Amino acid sequence: MPLEQSRRTLLVAAALLPLTGGRAEAAPRRAKDYYDDAAELAGKDPVLRNLVKALSPGAQMPEVKAPKPLKIFDNVAVVSTGFVSATALLSSGGVILLDALGTPDEAKKIIVPQLRSLGVDPAKIKYVVAMHGHSDHFGGAQYLADRYGARVMMTRADWKLVTTGSPARDLEIADGQRLTLGDTTIAFHHTPGHTPGTVSAIFPVRWKGRPHTAMLWGGTNPPTATAEKRTYVSSVLAFAAHMRRAGVDVELNNHGLSDHGLVRMEQLRGNGGSANPFIIGRSRAQRFMKVMEIMMRGRIASDLEAG
């Protein structure tokens, strides 16, 4: 086996174990060591490389043109401003909307007409889930609640973040809660770090009639405080375990610039559905989470090095 291939194989194997396992603790690792390991684990994988870039210090999301709406699975539709996306999970009993973009105007002019353009009746939105309590994720929720009677869901911790002009306090999401609508059950897991009450979801999807299991990470951008970054790492580890038990093989994100998601939408649109780039497989889904963990450990190390 060539030396470089051997080195990469060993790194991947080591990275799938806890970072503290089998390593002397006497010499703390530098931030650069973590960033290099994450880049090595990502290799040439465009999804993982994009994640490394998104979690690097000083990362900025560029302004991009909003994509056209798209059904990325038989039962999943995505509408987006480019910066942030709303994901509609379509069930026999109605629609669960994960995030609601940033304003009532975006709900009125993007979510409603773009869902209709995909053959989805927005009047069937039964639940709007704010994956965390930042306005770009709940801004359109009250409009949808007022117009269609949708119930708005958020964790108790993040309901406390919202201010005047935000949706009226409605349903609270408990850690591990399952929501069933028609033929679909979605599981919510608290993944604090980005905000105190961020949730991430695991749910069934279908591609050309074949079943898969998807995850949607609820809040990607690292928090400022070191303690909250440590919380973020704990959330990554816990959610990766939930993913492993559920057999997650599909990765989704509400910020498509963080995970190559916008590019993958165009790939899917362009290939006529011959292959679905959001189906990444179970081992690659676990590597995605491992890259996230390593990058966050690097951000913690960067904080400590900065004093």
WOSUL-V851512 format. One record per run of one state. SS is the DSSP state (h for helix, s for strand, l for the rest). FROM is the first residue (numbers start at 1). TO is the last residue. If there is no record, write none. Layout:
SS_FROM_TO / SS_FROM_TO
This chain:
l_1_2 / h_3_15 / l_16_30 / h_31_42 / l_43_45 / h_46_55 / l_56_69 / s_70_73 / l_74_75 / s_76_80 / l_81_84 / s_85_91 / l_92_93 / s_94_98 / l_99_103 / h_104_117 / l_118_121 / h_122_124 / s_125_129 / l_130_134 / h_135_138 / l_139_140 / h_141_148 / l_149_150 / s_151_155 / h_156_159 / l_160_170 / s_171_173 / l_174_177 / s_178_181 / l_182_183 / s_184_190 / l_191_198 / s_199_207 / l_208_209 / s_210_217 / l_218_225 / h_226_246 / l_247_249 / s_250_253 / l_254_260 / h_261_270 / l_271_278 / s_279_279 / l_280_281 / h_282_305 / l_306_307
